[in-house]
Amino acid sequence: MTITQLQYVLAVAEHKNFTLAAEKCFVTQPTLSMQIQKIEEELSIQIFDRTKKPIQLTDIGQKIVNQAKNIVIEADRIKDIVEQQKGFIGGEFRLGIIPTIMPTLLPMFLNNFIKKYPKVKLIIEELNTDEIIVKLKNGHLDAAIASTPLMEEKLKEIVLYFEPFVAYIPENHTIAHKGDIEVSDLNIEEILLLQDGHCFRDGILNLCKSNGISTGNSFQLESGSFETLIKLADEGLGTTLLPYLHTLDLNEKDKKKLHHFVEPKPAREVSLIFPKTELKIQIIDALRTTIAGVVKGAIVFQNVQIVSPLNKK
């Protein structure tokens, strides 16, 4: 039994298809099938029920897969130990970032990181929070940047910064004359929201709920980007909330429509998330240090109220 064979088993268990698993492992389907058959013969059991479509794990196969995940992780840890001992920071690193953070944070740190750690090959994916959690647990991501806390038992979170919510109020709105506003000034019926699946959307709804504002299903419109929400607000279709870093790139005319909240300002907690196995921890630490260095000057808020990103029914 080899590590490679176990990796093939894990691939079939995930994709439930021998051909697709072989493609993902960059081997031919007969090679993959033969290696899995060797394990089954060695153990005198069937890992997969091939009579079902898609292919399913047998009861003993599920137990083997659970153990195989641990073995593959521990094998990767040996490589990690050697690289840390050598002080090597390099290799492939898969990073997921949620859509409401990617456009503002990535340009702030990516160039600095690449210059400082040229041996690291960053593979970056824009994913929603649910996708990130699944990929981290399945070993398809090394780390991610998302809004927290997520309360996931197998994942570790290191806070990078706190980012306040900022209200975007068009000039002709009834509260446009106010300076700093309170959450109670908001009317959920006219708040323009991101589409379902965005944790920033859930954060806004949770903010309203925690302040006694009925959220129901009465909001007018949802969109996939902050730019669209801003344009819709300017057309008189409502108001919206933006993450603080996003407001830094607005033109001067639009910045005049921004209203900060009174303290403690509602804010989201942005963290670096990774499995508790802490594989590739030297690269994770390098990322954390780099990001902390660039956001220190941009995010200066301390007196904040953290709003949960979890979708509360």
Salt bridges, closest charged atoms under 4 A:
GLU14 OE2 - HIS140 NE2 2.58
GLU40 OE1 - ARG50 NH2 2.84
GLU74 OE1 - ARG77 NE 3.00
GLU125 OE1 - LYS135 NZ 3.05
ASP142 OD1 - ARG94 NH2 3.12
ASP142 OD2 - LYS280 NZ 3.38
GLU152 OE1 - LYS137 NZ 2.70
GLU163 OE1 - ARG268 NE 2.92
ASP185 OD2 - LYS178 NZ 2.95
GLU190 OE2 - HIS173 NE2 2.42
ASP196 OD1 - ARG201 NH1 3.64
ASP202 OD1 - ARG201 NH1 3.75
GLU222 OE2 - ARG201 NH2 2.89
GLU227 OE2 - HIS246 NE2 3.37
ASP234 OD1 - LYS257 NZ 3.03
GLU252 OE2 - LYS255 NZ 3.79
ASP254 OD1 - LYS257 NZ 3.41
GLU278 OE2 - LYS156 NZ 2.74
